[in-house]
Amino acid sequence: MTFFNSEIVQDEARRLWQDYQSLINLGSNYGKFDREGKKLYIAQMEAMTDRFHIFLKRFELSDDFMAKMTMKQMQMQLSQIGMTPQQMFDQINHTLAAMKQELEK
């Protein structure tokens, strides 16, 4: 069985995409959230980032040709904006930390 034929991989990809879309839609109203709502949103974004990082690590560790090609494509796309996957995650985490710090003011 190839990496992408796995029901587990397909299910997690589908759930990640749906959850991501929901958070992005919800985030369009971030400025209207109260303090606790903002904290909850940031926590959900942190959890989503962790899930995505784990999902990509599975690609990276897989011996499947298509999984490796998917990682290479992502790396190439990120390199076009001068980033590596790790730098992308670092930037996301930095942004979320800044959002948290703003709430503490």
N, C-alpha and C positions, 0 to 999 in steps of 0.2 A: 504494500500500500504506500502511495506517495504521501508526502507531508500534507498536501492540500486536500487529499481525499479523506483524511481523518475527520470523523464526525466531531471529535473534541476540538480540533483546530477550527473547523467551520463554525461550530457553535460559539466558541470564544471570539472569533473574528466578528461574527454577527452581533454578539452582545456588546463587544467593545465599540463597534460602529454605532449601534443604537444608543448606547449610554453616552458616547461622545456627542452625538447629535443632540441629544436631550440636554446635556450640560451646556453646549454652545447656545442653544435656543434659550435656555434659562439664563445664561450669562448676559444675554442682551439686556436684561433688566437689573443687572448687578447694582447699578447706581441707586436703584429704588429699594434695595434690600436694607433691612435694619442690620445692626451689628451682628446679631446671632445668625441671621440669614447669610451674611457674608462669610462668617466663620464656617458655617455648614457647607457653603458653596466651595470654599477653598479646600476644605477637607475632602470633599467629593472629587475635586480636580486632582488633589494629591493621590488619592486612591486610584483614579483613572490613569494617572501617569505611571504609577507603580505597576498596574496591570499591563499597560502597553509596553513598559520596559521588559517585563517578564515574557510577554508574548514575542517581542523581537529577539530576546535572548534564545528562545526556542528555535527561531529561524537560524540564528547564528550558530547554534550547536548542532543543528540537524545535518545529516549527511546527504539529505535530499537535494538533487540538482536544482529544482525549482525554488526551493527555500533559499539556497545560496544565491541564486540569480535575483530573487526578490530583495535580499539584503544588499547585493551589489547595486541594484537599481536605486534603492533608497539612499545608499551612500553617495552615488553619483549625483542624485538630485540635491542632496544636502550640500555636497561639495560645490555646487553651482552658486550657492549663497555663502560659501566659505565656512561650512560647518561639518562636523562629524556627528554621528548619532549621539555620542556621549555629550558633545557640546550642546546639542539640541535639548537633551534631558537636563543638563546643567542650567541652561537658560530658562527652561520651564520652571525648574525648582527655584531658581533665583527670583523669577517673577512672582511665584506663589509666596516666597518668603517676604518679598517687598510688600505684597498685598497684606500679609499678616502683620507686618511691622506698621503699616499705615493704620490698621485697625487698633493698634495699641496706643496710638497718639491720643 
